């Protein structure tokens, strides 16, 4: 099992930016499809963005044009660049490997709070 380790969350004002990082354990990182999910209080965990081993990306509609997912295979790291943050982006963000399109395992997540 691959154990993700997320970082980069924090408190930011509306309109601000954050970059999340995730460096999962395990080998063969470049072969994995990776994804970022988030879970807001009282809501179900939702898929935010995914990136395939071939660098194809997908985004949930609410973050299109604001968030960018990218990966640095040599560093075994996947990133989520979040721009123009809104209060509704407040959540715990998780990264995970996708296995047949489904999340593999979960780390502790990183809290993102957007508030003035």
C-alpha positions as CSV (number, residue, x, y, z in Angstrom):
1,X,0.0,0.0,0.0
2,X,1.1,3.5,-0.8
3,X,1.0,5.9,2.1
4,X,0.5,9.5,1.1
5,X,2.0,12.4,3.0
6,X,0.3,15.8,2.3
7,X,1.6,19.2,3.2
8,X,1.1,22.9,2.3
9,X,-2.3,23.7,3.8
10,X,-3.0,26.7,5.9
11,X,-5.1,29.8,6.4
12,X,-5.5,32.1,3.5
13,X,-7.7,35.0,2.6
14,X,-10.2,34.8,-0.3
15,X,-8.5,35.4,-3.5
16,X,-5.2,34.0,-2.2
17,X,-3.2,31.0,-3.3
18,X,-1.7,27.9,-1.8
19,X,0.3,25.0,-3.2
20,X,-0.3,21.5,-1.7
21,X,2.3,18.8,-2.0
22,X,2.1,15.0,-1.7
23,X,4.9,12.6,-1.7
24,X,3.6,9.1,-1.4
25,X,5.7,6.2,-0.1
26,X,6.4,3.2,-2.3
27,X,8.1,2.6,-5.6
28,X,7.2,3.3,-9.2
29,X,5.5,6.6,-8.5
30,X,5.6,7.6,-12.2
31,X,3.4,4.7,-13.1
32,X,0.5,5.8,-10.8
33,X,-2.5,7.9,-11.6
34,X,-2.8,10.3,-8.7
35,X,-5.6,12.5,-7.3
36,X,-6.5,15.1,-4.8
37,X,-9.7,14.8,-2.8
38,X,-11.2,17.2,-0.2
39,X,-13.7,16.8,2.6
40,X,-15.5,19.8,4.0
41,X,-17.2,19.6,7.4
42,X,-20.5,17.8,7.2
43,X,-19.9,16.8,3.6
44,X,-18.8,13.8,1.7
45,X,-15.3,13.5,0.4
46,X,-15.1,14.7,-3.2
47,X,-12.6,14.3,-6.0
48,X,-11.0,17.6,-6.8
49,X,-8.5,16.8,-9.5
50,X,-6.6,13.8,-11.0
51,X,-3.6,13.3,-13.1
52,X,-2.7,10.2,-15.0
53,X,0.7,8.6,-15.4
54,X,0.7,10.3,-18.8
55,X,-0.1,13.7,-17.4
56,X,-3.7,13.9,-18.5
57,X,-5.7,16.0,-16.0
58,X,-9.3,16.2,-14.9
59,X,-11.0,18.7,-12.5
60,X,-14.2,19.0,-10.7
61,X,-16.2,21.8,-12.3
62,X,-16.0,24.1,-9.3
63,X,-12.2,24.4,-9.5
64,X,-11.7,24.6,-13.2
65,X,-9.6,27.6,-14.2
66,X,-8.4,28.1,-10.6
67,X,-6.6,24.8,-9.6
68,X,-3.8,23.0,-11.4
69,X,-2.6,19.5,-10.6
70,X,0.9,18.6,-11.8
71,X,3.5,16.1,-10.9
72,X,7.3,15.9,-10.6
73,X,8.1,12.2,-11.1
74,X,11.8,12.5,-10.2
75,X,10.8,14.0,-6.9
76,X,8.0,11.5,-6.3
77,X,5.6,14.4,-5.7
78,X,2.2,15.5,-6.9
79,X,1.1,19.1,-6.4
80,X,-2.1,21.0,-6.3
81,X,-1.7,24.7,-7.1
82,X,-4.8,26.5,-5.8
83,X,-5.4,30.1,-7.0
84,X,-8.3,32.5,-6.4
85,X,-9.3,30.5,-3.4
86,X,-12.9,30.9,-2.1
87,X,-14.4,30.2,1.3
88,X,-16.2,27.2,-0.2
89,X,-12.7,25.6,-0.8
90,X,-12.3,25.2,2.9
91,X,-11.7,21.5,3.6
92,X,-9.2,18.9,4.5
93,X,-7.3,17.9,1.3
94,X,-6.1,14.4,0.7
95,X,-4.0,12.9,-2.0
96,X,-4.2,9.3,-3.1
97,X,-3.1,6.9,-5.7
98,X,-5.9,5.8,-8.0
99,X,-6.1,2.1,-8.7
100,X,-8.6,1.3,-11.5
101,X,-9.9,4.8,-11.0
102,X,-10.6,4.3,-7.3
103,X,-8.6,5.8,-4.3
104,X,-6.1,3.4,-2.8
105,X,-5.3,4.7,0.7
106,X,-5.6,7.9,2.7
107,X,-3.1,9.9,4.6
108,X,-3.8,12.5,7.3
109,X,-4.7,15.2,4.9
110,X,-3.9,18.9,5.1
111,X,-6.3,21.6,6.3
112,X,-7.1,24.5,4.0
113,X,-9.0,27.3,5.4
114,X,-10.1,30.3,3.3
115,X,-11.4,33.1,5.4
116,X,-11.0,36.8,5.9
